[in-house]
């Protein structure tokens, strides 16, 4: 949806997990609340919602990659 220019944050698994871990939502099922917090990030920073979505998605992928490449992941 962001690809066609709609001002929304896609509440996928990566975004919802990050928001839950930092305490913005109580459950990964709270999709509307995830979108609302994404809009707040956009409003407060003055950055487009698409940018906010991309930054959180990249962060989630970096953390996931670091965990999967950790020596502890083989244990």
C-alpha positions in Angstrom: 0.0 0.0 0.0 2.9 2.4 0.7 4.2 1.6 -2.8 1.2 3.3 -4.4 1.5 6.3 -2.1 -1.0 5.7 0.7 0.2 7.3 3.9 0.1 4.1 6.0 2.5 2.0 8.0 2.2 -1.7 7.2 1.7 -3.5 10.5 3.6 -6.6 9.5 5.3 -9.1 11.9 8.5 -7.2 12.0 6.9 -3.8 12.9 4.5 -5.3 15.5 7.3 -7.3 17.2 9.5 -4.2 17.5 6.6 -2.0 18.8 5.7 -4.7 21.3 9.3 -5.1 22.5 9.7 -1.3 23.0 6.4 -1.2 24.9 4.2 0.7 22.4 1.7 -2.1 22.1 0.7 -4.9 24.5 0.1 -7.6 21.8 1.3 -8.3 18.3 -2.4 -8.5 17.4 -2.9 -4.8 17.9 -2.6 -3.8 14.3 -4.6 -0.5 14.5 -2.6 0.7 17.5 0.6 -0.2 15.5 -0.5 2.0 12.6 -1.5 4.8 15.0 2.0 4.8 16.6 3.6 4.7 13.2 1.6 7.9 12.3 2.7 9.5 15.5 6.4 8.8 14.6 5.8 10.4 11.2 4.1 13.5 12.7 6.6 14.0 15.4 9.7 13.6 13.1 8.2 15.3 10.1 9.2 12.3 8.0 6.9 10.5 5.6 5.2 7.4 7.0 6.8 5.3 4.2 10.2 6.3 5.6 9.2 5.3 9.1 8.0 1.9 7.8 11.2 1.3 5.9 13.4 2.3 8.9 11.7 0.0 11.3 11.6 -2.9 8.7 15.4 -2.5 8.1 16.1 -2.3 11.9 14.0 -5.5 12.4 16.0 -7.3 9.6 19.3 -6.2 11.1 18.4 -7.5 14.6 17.1 -10.7 13.1 20.2 -11.2 11.0 22.5 -10.4 14.0 20.6 -13.0 16.1 20.8 -15.6 13.4 24.5 -15.1 12.9 25.3 -15.1 16.6 27.5 -17.9 17.9 24.8 -18.5 20.5 22.2 -19.4 17.8 24.1 -22.7 17.1 23.6 -23.7 20.7 
